[in-house]
Amino acid sequence: MAIPVERRRFGQPAVAAAFVLLAGASGLTWWIAHRVPVEETRRFLRARIEVGEQPPAAPAAPAGRAAVEERFATALGRFAAGHYAEAARDFAFVVAHDPGGVHAGPAQWNLTRSLLRTGDGRGALAALDTLLRHYAGYLGEQSPLLRQGLDEMEQGDLQAAQASLERMVEEQSDSEFVPLAHALLARIHWTHGEPMEMVRSFARMFASVRDRVPEYQVLAKQLERYASGDAQVAETFNRLAREGPQGFRDIYQYLTARSLLEQDKFDATRQALEELRQRFPDGDFTHIVDLEHAWNFLRNGQAAEALAIFERLEQTPAPPAAQAFDEFFDLRAELPLGIARCRLALGQYAEAVAAFDLAIAANPRSVYAVENRLGMASAYEGLGQLDRAAEVLRQIIADHPDEPQLWAVRQQLQRLEGLAAAN
């Protein structure tokens, strides 16, 4: 019997949370303006961490020290009062006019926080990048373990970095830098392919924000339940989609559908997806609805219905507003995989081989690379071409030594080799 080809839901539910995190405190400005920080979020989750202590160059004609001191004090007061847009302008002034001064590090950190709370995800992520590149010394003064974790991330030692950051969270639980530590831990879990642990880290990030934001606390609690596999959380997501904060309702509606789908409640999933489409026709998630329908059909044994959707989506470019999400979620890579899996499920083995071959050629480094090759091996076996099926499995073993299913691949290879020898 061939190894079943399981769809990997690597990023979608987790990244939904990631975008909320990186959007701002209330989310309202971000969602209304649709200023989705896709490229910045991609960089935060995937790009190499660069840590430095050399501040940017000072301007040719900086403001005087007294003016810088006054603006810094004003910025702190405005931040404490919740006037984040004004605080951001003042903190930016301090950094720009005195980039090497005593207030530059804390001003850059608070600029990042202020921009998050105004909903300027792009600006906040750019400010965080500047903080890490130029003011890591300040972070080290405030939390040596945080700095240690950053250095270890820069060196690529994620196991050590995770240990340092977790220790920082435990030993400095009252620090205003704990949310940053949780965000960095989320990035590590993303890199390790642990989406639910990533969700859990973001939930803890929300919960640890010192200037409490009610929407953050609600989202933190529900994401923690979701990451823990609480089957009842779908009901809460559905309620919050109707009654929760306006800026988060489409997120909750989408998570309702996701959590129902993962419980194999196909009819309820279909209803939730249709409601998402109807209630948020211009929302950022609506272009995912048809794709989710297709996977829903396939998981429910309706391969022909799924195939029709996958083929239509492949022939239809994403709407301009959804292209960035398509790229981030790797949705285009799912379409050829979906077509190939449908062909395989329908027993159309020759067509499945061709479809898997196209999927591999189009996205050789996709997160679906192993699944594509497993599917191709199953299709070759269906055609009776056991030698070719075995060769595909050998290639998986050679190219993906860290693949979690490797033991099963080896068993499958041993079985095929036995069948080939018997023939």
Disulfide bonds with the S-S distance in Angstrom:
none
